[in-house]
């Protein structure tokens, strides 16, 4: 640190100490203010992330357009702000960042293969979800950035000063469950997880790394391990993890009006 500011170098050291390694693909969900005072602001934080993953690694952030009403009406991938926090919007607007074209659940990326991560979000192969809307592709389909990161053996979630409430990969679990249910019942409802309950379950297993980056309490874990393990737990005991389940009333708001 220099005086009372966290530097880019110090943040990169903290990330490495947490377990971020060169070559990792990080899906970052963040609270910028949780880091404390940073010399160089958001640019230094993103620089530290890139330093930690190195030239062969990647940094991805949700760049969602979670406005009320018709999200497609204001959508322009080049200019529509990310509504997922200050750091994600700064990241989206940086020169060299690329963004997927999904009207609601776009992802921004940096790194050598960043374009590959985002280029398939207009394709319609893979899982359906309530946020699918032509002419845009499947939100969590085979070619979505979130699923490509899930299938990357170096894919990790970095929770930078946040809890499980904004967990994008809980939506992946919900979507997998729904698609399996649709195979049995084409009219199956889409059920939403209690993300904090899922997170408490995952934390209790101890299959993650925890520590501080700057002043932020952070978690780091394998995307695939999280999804596979929590999916198995959810399917084994749905009433424990879903906000509602068959036999109870499901949340009434349509997916388009939800904030995630």
Protein Blocks (a to p, Z undefined) as FASTA:
>chain_A
ZZjaccfklmmmmmmmnopaehiacdddddfklnopaehijmlmmmmmmmmnommbccdd
dfbdcdehjfklmgcfklmccfebjklmmmmmpghiacdfbfklgccdedjklmmmmmmm
mbcgdjddfkbccfbdcfklmklmklmmmmpmkbccddehiafklmmklmmmmmmmmmmm
mmmomkbccddddfklmmmmmmmnopaccddehjbccddddfklmmmmmmmmmmmmmmlm
mmbdehiacdfbdfklpcZZ
